[in-house]
Amino acid sequence: MARPTLVLDIGGTKIAAGLVDPAGRLLHETRQPTPHSPDPDRVWAAAQRTITDALAAADGPVAGVGISSAGPIDLPAGTISPINIPAWRGFGVRDRVAAAVPGVPVRLAGDGLCMALGEHWRGAGQGAAFLLGMVVSTGIGGGLVLDGAPYDGRTGNAGHVGHVVVDVDGPPCSCGGRGCVEAIASGPHLVAWAREQGWTGGDAKDLADAAAGGDDVAVRAFRRGATAVAAMIASVAAVCDLDLVVIGGGVAKAGPVLFDPLHEALRGYASLSFVAGVRVVPAALGGAAGLVGAAALLREPGEHAQTRTP
């Protein structure tokens, strides 16, 4: 029987581990809340518990370990510095995992790339050769599959599309820049803009519900965010010659409230023939995409280019 891959997904809210079989099916998942602690070893202890649980569920050796992490990451060094895990700055996660699961290959990538790989292998991106997978949620991130293979760039942070500038005079961004798409279209920024216009609701889900119900401010908030995302997609598509963009995350769950104005705006930005053909679709795997994509890190290069799986 083929051995599963142990996978780890590290984020600011939770740390998840699981087992993925060679066909890309998630067989087991366990989670721990990410500790809000300044002690890096306390955070690691939560990750270690998920690894121990997953290894017990495997009931035998695993083929390797794939790690998906919030960034930034330093792929050559095997370290991560997630913005939302302050205790981990230059944390050597690859070596820690290799010590916890000795004798098997360990691969690391950013969570945006793993989301893209998961959707490319088992989700809405199957069959695409040039894919941007992106998440629109409390932040905006992404990853690239180019010519059927993952592209991680010089440091492992390629595809970090949330910080594509779409308005040179736009609002300040948490990265220190200005006018990034994340500063306009992420969930908290959609809500903040709507409140400035007089909306009195709660979070981004409430805003989506209000927009679906025809609330004028909520509709305009999503149109503004969707237009920013469309401008970013047109820019990335022109640089990377994309054929497909897959969008997941909490804000993307708004459905037509986001996707209808996005498609409309994209037609205005994507006028070059090779950009006009790019398709934009909702993600299919939900929260499992990062775990499935982490397993895909251990696939052989030629396997990434395969077409649809059953």
N, C-alpha and C positions, 0 to 999 in steps of 0.2 A: 504493500500500500504506500502511495506517495506521501511524503512527509509534508505537513503544512508549514507555512511561514508564520513566524511570530511577528506581530505588528504593534507599533506603539505610536499613539497620536497625542502630542503634547500641546496643550493650550492653556490659556490663562484661567479658564473656568474649570476644566477637567483634564485629567490624564487618562487616556483609554488604552487598553491593550486588547489584542484579539488574535485569532488564528484564521488564516485564509488558505484555502486549498489551492492546488495548482490551476484550477479553472477560474479562480478569482471569486469564489464564494466565501463569504464571511461565515465561519462556522461557530465562532465563540467571541463574546465581547465582555469585558469587565471595565469598570470605571472607578476612579477615585477623584474627589474634588481636589483641585490644585490648592495646596496650602498657601495662605497669605502670610508668609513668614520670611524674615530676612536671612534665615539659615538655609543655605543651599542643600545641606544634607537632609533637612526635614522635607524639602520638596522632593529630593531624590527618593526618600523613603516611600513616598506615595507612589512614585513610578515603579519602584521595586516591588511593591505589593501587587500592582497590576501584572507585572511580569511573572511573578511567582504564581499567581492565579492562572494565567494563561498557560504556563508550562505544565501546571497540574492538569489542566483540561486537555492538553495535548496527549498526555499519557504515553509519552515516548519522545524521541528526539525531534527537533524541528529542523527545517532545511536552512534556515537563516533568519535574520531579523531585519525588518525594514522600519525606519523611524521617520515619522512625519512631525515636523515641529514648526510652531510659530516662529517668526523671525525677528530680526535678522539672524542668519546662520553664517558660519564660516566653514564651507564644505572642505577645503584642503586641510584645515586644522581639526575638523570633526567637532567643532564647538557651536553652541547656540547662545543667543542673547535675546530671548523673547521680551518684547517691550512690556508685555503684561505679566511677566514673571521677574520682578526686579532682583530677586535673589540669585538668578542665574545670569551672570554676565561673563561671557567666555567660558561657559560651563562645558566640560568635556564629556558630552553625553555619549558620543560614539564609543569612547574607551570604557565608560562606566557600563554601558550595555554589553560590550564585548566581554567584560569581566564577569558579568552576571550570567551570560549565555555563551560560555567558551566553546571554541572549536567550530564555529559556523561563521559565514560571512555576515557582516553588519553594514547596512547601507543607510545613509542619512539624506534627507531632502527637506525643503521647505514645505509647509502645509499647502500652499497654493499649487505647487507642482504635483504634490500627491493627489490633491483633489482632481486636477486635470488628468492625471494618469488613471485614476479610478474610473472617471467618466469615460475615458478613451477605451479602457479595457472592457468594462462591464456595463456602462451607462449610456448616456445620450450622445457621447462622442465616438461610439464605435464606428469604424470605417473611415474616420476623418484622418487626413494626412497632416494637416496644418491647423492645429487646434489651440485656442485660448480657453482655458477653464478658469472661471473667476467666481468669487464669492462676494455678494453684497449683503453686509450684515452690520454689526457695530463698526466694522471697518470694511475696507475693500482690498482684496488680495487676488492673486492669480498665479497661473503657471502655464508654461508653453510646451506643447508637443509639436515638434517641427520635423517634417519629413518622416513622420511616424515614430519618432524617438523623443524621449524627454530632453529638454534643453534647460540646463541649470545655470549656464553662464560662468563667469570668472570666479565668483565667490559662492555660488549657489542661490543667488537671490534674483535671477532673471525672472521676468514675468510679474514683477511687483507693481502691477498696473494701477493700484490705488493712488500712486503718486505721479501719475501722468498729469501734467498741468493742462487744464482745459479752459482756464480763465486767468490770464496774466494779471488781472487786477482783482482777482477773486479773494475769498475769505482766507484768513490764516489757517494753516494745517498743523496738526500735532507733530508733523515731521520737522517743523521749523520753516517750511516753505509757504507758498501762497498759491491758491487757485487749483490745488490738486482735486481730482475727481472725488476722492474720499471726503474732502472738506465740504462737498456739496451734496453728494448722493448717498452717503452712508446713513444708516437708520437714525442715529442721534442728530445728525445735521439736517436731515429732512424734518424731523420733529422741531428742532430749534428754529428753523426758518418758518415753519407753519405757525409756531407760537408768536413769532415776531409779527405775523400777519393777523393775529387775533384768535387763532385756534386754541381751544382750551382742553384738548384731550390729553391722553397719557403718553403711550409709547408708539413705536413705529407700527406695531400691529393695529393699534387703535386708529392710527392715521390711515392705514391701508383700508380698514373697514369703513372709515368715514369717506374715503375717496370712492370706494365701491358703491357707497350709498349716495354719491353725487355731491358731497360737500365741496363747495367751490375752492376753499383754501387748500383742502387736502388734495384735490385733483391737481391744482396748480403746483403744489409741493412735489408730487410725484412726476409731473411733467417736467419740472425744472431739473429734478434728479435724473430722470431718464434721458433728458437732452445732454446732460453732462456725460453720462455713461456712453451714449451714442457717439459723442465727439471723441472720447477716449478709444472706443472700439474702432472707429474709422482710422484713427492715427496708428494704432497697433496693427490693424489689418494692412495698412499701406506699407508699414515697415517689414512685416513678417509674411505677407502674402497668405493670409489665413483663408481657410474655407469654412470654418465653423467656430462659433463662440458658444460655450455652455455656461449658463449662469445659475448658481445656487446661492444658498444663504437665506437668512430670515427675511430680508427685504424682498428677495425674489419670490418668496411665497405669496406675495401680493397678487401674482398672476397678471391678468390683463391690465390691471391698474398701472403696472410698471412696463410690461412688454409692449402694449399697444402704442403708447407715446414714444417708447424707445425705437420701435420699428419705423414709426413715422419720421422721427428726427434723423435716424440713420440714413434714410433715403435722401435727405438733404445734404448730409456730409459725405456719403460714400458715392461719389459721382464717377470716379475712375472705373473702367470696366472690370478690372481685377478686384477692386474693393467692393463694387456694387453686388457682387455675387456672394458675399459672405453671409452665412445664415446665423441667426441668433436664436437659441432654444433654451428652455429651462433644463436644469440638471435633473437627473433621474434617481441618483443613489442617496440623496439626502446626507445625513451625518456619516454614513458608511463609506463615502467616497474617499476620505483621507486614509482610512485603514486599508481599503482595497488598493489604493494607489501606493501605499507604503510597501505592500507585498509586490507590486509591479516593479519596484526598484531592483528586485533580484532576478527579474526575467532576463533572458538573453536578448541582445540587441535586436535580432531579427524577429523576435516574438512580438515586439511592440507594434510592428507594422501589419499584423494580421487583421483580417476583416472581422465581421460580427461573430460573436460567440453565441452558442445556443442558450 
